[in-house]
Amino acid sequence: MKKILEKYNYNRRHFLRNVGFGLGAVVLTPRLFSKAVSKEKPNIVLIMVDNLGYGDFGISGNKKVRTPNIDKFAREAIQFSRFYCNPMCAPSRASLMTGRYYYRTGVIHTSRGGAKMHGDEITIAEYLHKAGYATGMFGKWHLGDNHPMRPQDQGFSQSLFHKSGRIGQVPDYPNSYFNPVLWQNGKKVITKGYCTDVFTGAAIKFIEDNRDKPFFVYLPTNAGHTAKEDEVGLLVDSKYSEPYKAMGLSDITAKVYGMVTNIDENFRQLIEKLDELKIRENTIVIFTSDDGPGQEYNAGLRNGTVYEARIRVPFLIQWPEGFKGNRKIDTIASHIDVLPTLLDACGLKIPEHPFLDGVSLIPLLSGKDINWKDRRLFFQCHRGLVPKRYQNCTVITQRYKMVGYPNTFNDEYLKPSLDNPILELYDLLEDPGEENNIAESHPEILKSLRIDYDKWFKDVKGTRQFIPGIIHIGSDFENPTHLCRYQDSAYYNEKPTGWPVFIEKSGKYEIAINRGASNGKGTLFVKIDKREISKPLKEGENKAVFDLPKGKFKLNIWVQEEGETYILRSVEDTIGDVDIRRL
């Protein structure tokens, strides 16, 4: 394993695992019940769909969506009825991969510099690869498009993925859900077919190629992510969407449900392949989602960025050789629990360092009669690279839930009060739809949860001070390096301020910038922290050679058109994107 654990000297207290929160709340230490259920290491297939919530599947009581294969799997599996996620996708993915709260990993939100996981984070793929597993990732990564943050840098021996948060979004533009251009082990490839079919087909081939040894397949689909304004994120074959339109559903819902039905068909093919190869008995199969705004059915849950419809997703797990299925578990759990659970199931030691926030769910899955005491789960996400206390946050226990400044995800200028913040309190057992705010009638419960939240916020901030992952330039693993302005540049007041980078080697670098339609004379500027250097550009030119030093810097690059005033560009497009090649 390339990661050195000494890098995790954070000088922090491990109170999240060792100390209870509030009255009677204790977090279970995972290894207390650790025991390999199987004599042989199980295979693992982890499927995570995109932007699909608790109510988007037939298992939740949705009478319109068609998911017969997932529903059948759910009836035979163990279902977690209260499995929680972050309200946005990249943070959930960081927690899933590391077993840690996303704020520890450098992931803050989904774009504008906030979706880059530090390369020294250790993923489930790295743990399993070290233990002899073949590791493959096929689909949406969204934790960094540059070295050392890509799937191939993070423990996956095989990878096929698209860049950014969805197919067709910068820096993945131009692209389509049909015949998408993807990245296979670091090389750009043109594929044929619908994106979910392509990713599932690659995963099935990987399973066939590695059937004789333990394997880990991570299949995070790009569907059913949708776009806001254009049609790029709402593409699915009409044979899937038209039946839903015939039901009278809206165009958007019909297309999303069409994506879900296509996912269901691909899920069936994958399960059938495990059966055909006679390896399903000792294969752990997990089906979940990263976040879920829901469509026209939310199973009675309230919608909103930190309310239940957005942060509760299905979590289904089968392991015929290890667990008895056809059960439901209502104990709260989250993506942070997946890594320790899988390590535990594989008989691997759950590390003390780096610190894991998640716990192994093996005692619950094994049906043991244990004293599983209450715990706290914490979620928060909003625009801006500096998280603010209480903004768009929630604390969840088995019964109660605190909500802070709900539905303020996009309010980058919000200034939450630290003395008298806007907080709500709900009793989820009595009021699962979050209709009755009981903050005034139960101030002692609200106070306890607020204290817990304050401890958590201070603790996760202390890990990396909310600093996102750093792009490496001049590395032998990636040369040239593509810098996407919109996705990866740091932003302040909605304006790009440059890329935090680590230049591995000093020397000459060719810098090329996308000038869009501008091709006149100008000057190419490179700002390295506070030092500014420049080179003239002739008409039609877009690149020049610069001497760059080794080290960590804020690197900003732009073109000043001759005779024109320079205006910072903040819109979501590729103008201003940069390619840097070490010569």
C-alpha positions, -999 to 999 in steps of 0.1 A, spaced: 0 0 0 14 33 -10 -1 53 18 20 58 49 -2 59 80 21 83 98 7 110 75 -24 109 97 -8 126 127 -37 150 133 -31 155 171 -69 149 177 -90 133 203 -107 101 195 -138 111 214 -162 102 186 -155 65 192 -146 63 228 -169 89 244 -207 89 243 -227 119 231 -253 131 255 -273 109 279 -268 72 273 -253 75 239 -223 52 231 -207 44 198 -199 7 195 -163 -2 189 -163 -23 157 -137 -50 166 -156 -59 198 -177 -83 177 -153 -89 148 -153 -124 135 -151 -137 99 -183 -154 91 -169 -173 61 -138 -194 59 -129 -179 25 -128 -142 18 -161 -131 2 -163 -114 -31 -179 -79 -29 -201 -61 -53 -210 -26 -42 -236 -8 -64 -244 28 -57 -269 47 -79 -269 85 -83 -295 110 -71 -321 84 -63 -339 84 -30 -358 62 -6 -390 67 -25 -377 60 -60 -380 22 -58 -408 -2 -56 -396 -15 -22 -406 18 -6 -443 15 -17 -439 34 -50 -467 21 -72 -455 36 -104 -418 29 -108 -409 -5 -122 -380 -22 -103 -390 -59 -101 -354 -72 -98 -343 -48 -71 -375 -54 -53 -370 -92 -54 -334 -88 -42 -347 -66 -14 -372 -91 -1 -344 -117 0 -319 -94 15 -314 -74 47 -328 -40 44 -318 -10 65 -349 12 67 -330 42 81 -298 44 61 -285 80 59 -264 99 34 -252 134 28 -276 156 9 -251 159 -20 -233 132 -39 -195 138 -36 -195 139 2 -214 106 4 -189 90 -19 -160 102 2 -175 87 33 -183 54 15 -147 50 2 -130 59 35 -153 52 64 -147 88 75 -168 119 75 -162 137 42 -150 169 59 -119 149 71 -111 139 35 -111 173 19 -145 169 2 -167 199 10 -194 198 -17 -197 190 -54 -179 215 -75 -159 248 -76 -130 232 -58 -150 213 -32 -151 178 -46 -114 167 -43 -105 140 -19 -69 141 -6 -47 114 -22 -34 102 11 -69 91 22 -70 53 23 -99 38 5 -117 4 8 -101 -5 -25 -66 0 -11 -73 -21 20 -88 -49 -1 -61 -47 -28 -34 -51 -1 -53 -82 11 -52 -99 -23 -84 -86 -39 -88 -77 -75 -103 -43 -74 -124 -27 -102 -144 6 -104 -169 13 -132 -190 45 -133 -191 78 -114 -161 86 -92 -165 124 -84 -137 126 -59 -111 142 -81 -101 140 -117 -64 145 -113 -35 126 -98 -34 116 -69 -71 115 -65 -83 93 -94 -96 57 -90 -63 43 -103 -45 63 -76 -68 52 -49 -65 14 -50 -84 3 -81 -64 -20 -104 -91 -15 -131 -112 15 -137 -137 29 -162 -152 62 -153 -163 96 -164 -150 129 -150 -169 154 -128 -203 149 -113 -222 136 -143 -216 127 -179 -216 159 -200 -207 183 -171 -174 201 -173 -147 189 -174 -165 159 -190 -179 182 -217 -188 174 -245 -202 140 -237 -234 120 -238 -251 92 -219 -251 73 -252 -217 61 -265 -199 81 -238 -162 90 -239 -147 75 -207 -114 71 -190 -101 35 -188 -71 31 -165 -60 66 -173 -66 65 -211 -95 81 -229 -117 56 -247 -149 58 -268 -175 33 -257 -207 20 -274 -241 19 -258 -260 35 -229 -238 46 -200 -254 22 -174 -252 -7 -199 -215 1 -205 -205 3 -169 -224 -29 -159 -210 -47 -189 -175 -38 -178 -182 -49 -143 -195 -82 -154 -164 -88 -176 -142 -79 -146 -161 -105 -125 -156 -131 -152 -119 -124 -155 -114 -126 -117 -138 -154 -107 -111 -176 -93 -99 -151 -67 -116 -126 -43 -127 -95 -61 -142 -61 -52 -164 -45 -77 -175 -9 -72 -203 0 -96 -215 36 -90 -239 44 -118 -241 78 -134 -279 74 -137 -303 87 -125 -285 120 -121 -304 148 -138 -296 182 -152 -313 214 -142 -318 231 -175 -306 211 -205 -313 176 -217 -278 162 -213 -286 148 -179 -321 135 -189 -311 109 -215 -326 75 -217 -340 53 -244 -376 62 -251 -386 25 -246 -379 31 -209 -394 65 -205 -425 63 -227 -444 38 -205 -441 63 -176 -453 92 -198 -483 71 -206 -491 70 -169 -493 108 -169 -460 114 -152 -441 145 -159 -414 144 -186 -386 147 -160 -400 120 -137 -407 97 -167 -371 99 -178 -357 95 -143 -379 64 -137 -368 52 -172 -332 53 -159 -343 34 -128 -359 7 -148 -328 4 -170 -307 2 -138 -330 -26 -126 -324 -46 -158 -287 -42 -155 -289 -53 -118 -306 -85 -129 -279 -92 -154 -252 -88 -128 -270 -111 -103 -276 -137 -130 -238 -136 -138 -230 -143 -102 -254 -173 -102 -241 -185 -136 -205 -185 -122 -217 -203 -90 -201 -176 -68 -231 -158 -55 -232 -177 -22 -200 -162 -11 -205 -127 -26 -216 -97 -6 -239 -76 -28 -248 -42 -16 -273 -18 -33 -275 18 -22 -276 54 -34 -256 86 -27 -285 110 -21 -321 113 -30 -342 143 -37 -370 121 -48 -394 126 -77 -432 124 -73 -432 99 -44 -412 103 -12 -428 75 9 -443 102 32 -409 118 39 -403 155 39 -383 169 11 -355 195 15 -317 194 17 -314 181 53 -349 166 57 -355 128 54 -365 125 17 -331 139 7 -308 121 32 -324 86 35 -316 61 8 -321 24 3 -294 1 17 -298 -36 8 -272 -62 15 -271 -99 7 -245 -125 16 -261 -160 14 -232 -177 31 -228 -151 58 -262 -136 67 -298 -147 70 -318 -126 47 -354 -115 44 -350 -91 74 -354 -54 81 -332 -34 104 -343 -1 117 -311 9 134 -296 41 120 -265 36 98 -247 55 71 -221 53 43 -193 57 69 -202 22 82 -196 4 49 -158 3 50 -155 -11 85 -183 -35 78 -166 -49 47 -132 -52 64 -149 -70 93 -167 -94 69 -134 -102 52 -117 -110 84 -94 -79 80 -83 -57 109 -101 -25 112 -74 2 115 -69 24 145 -52 49 122 -64 67 102 -94 73 125 -127 58 112 -160 75 121 -180 44 109 -186 12 128 -189 -24 117 -225 -34 112 -216 -71 113 -232 -76 148 -265 -63 134 -262 -82 101 -254 -115 120 -285 -111 141 -266 -112 174 -283 -103 206 -263 -72 215 -267 -41 234 -264 -17 205 -267 17 221 -277 49 205 -253 69 184 -252 103 166 -249 107 128 -238 141 115 -244 157 80 -239 191 66 -233 205 31 -234 239 14 -217 260 -12 -184 276 -4 -151 261 6 -154 271 43 -182 253 61 -201 274 86 -214 261 119 -251 252 118 -257 260 81 -277 233 65 -268 207 90 -284 178 109 -278 155 139 -297 122 139 -302 98 167 -323 67 168 -353 88 178 -345 125 176 -332 148 149 -318 183 150 -319 205 119 -300 237 115 -307 264 89 -325 240 66 -326 245 28 -297 270 28 -274 249 6 -269 276 -20 -268 306 3 -230 312 3 -235 345 21 -255 332 50 -240 342 84 -255 318 109 -257 330 145 -234 311 168 -252 323 199 -288 318 189 -288 297 157 -320 286 139 -325 250 150 -354 226 147 -360 194 165 -381 164 154 -392 131 170 -387 107 141 -404 78 158 -436 98 165 -433 122 135 -414 105 106 -427 132 82 -411 160 103 -442 180 105 -440 190 142 -410 211 153 -407 203 191 -376 225 198 -395 248 222 -411 220 241 -379 199 245 -351 224 250 -330 199 269 -329 174 240 -320 202 216 -293 215 238 -277 180 241 -277 175 203 -263 210 198 -234 203 221 -227 171 202 -228 189 169 -204 216 182 -179 189 193 -182 171 159 -178 203 139 -147 213 159 -133 177 155 -137 173 118 -124 208 112 -93 199 132 -85 171 108 -75 192 77 -90 227 84 -115 220 56 -87 222 30 -97 203 -2 -75 178 -20 -44 191 -39 -38 185 -76 -3 173 -84 15 188 -115 46 174 -132 40 138 -119 51 108 -139 16 94 -133 -2 122 -151 15 144 -177 0 166 -190 -24 177 -163 -58 192 -172 -71 219 -148 -108 225 -150 -117 261 -140 -153 255 -129 -149 221 -113 -115 223 -95 -105 259 -91 -110 274 -57 -138 299 -56 -145 329 -34 -176 351 -37 -186 330 -68 -154 338 -86 -125 315 -94 -92 323 -76 -69 296 -90 -60 260 -83 -43 247 -52 -15 225 -66 17 207 -57 43 210 -84 64 178 -80 94 189 -101 108 223 -109 114 229 -146 99 240 -179 62 236 -184 41 242 -215 9 259 -204 -21 259 -228 -54 277 -221 -88 274 -237 -95 310 -250 -129 302 -264 -137 323 -294 -109 349 -286 -78 345 -308 -63 379 -310 -31 392 -295 -28 390 -257 -8 381 -227 -8 348 -208 -5 354 -171 6 328 -145 3 337 -109 22 315 -84 8 325 -50 16 363 -51 43 362 -78 30 370 -113 48 361 -146 36 364 -181 44 357 -218 30 375 -249 6 356 -272 5 362 -309 -27 361 -328 -41 326 -327 -18 314 -300 -30 299 -267 2 285 -251 36 294 -238 65 278 -219 71 289 -183 97 279 -156 77 267 -126 92 260 -91 87 229 -70 62 232 -41 27 238 -30 11 269 -44 -21 286 -54 -18 287 -92 -39 311 -112 -37 313 -151 -56 336 -174 -53 356 -207 -55 393 -209 -68 402 -243 -50 431 -260 -71 463 -256 -98 447 -235 -106 447 -198 -101 413 -181 -133 399 -165 -132 369 -142 -153 341 -157 -174 321 -133 -200 304 -155 -200 266 -160 -181 261 -192 -146 251 -204 -133 286 -213 -103 291 -190 -95 255 -186 -57 248 -187 -34 220 -198 0 219 -182 27 196 -196 61 191 -180 87 192 -208 
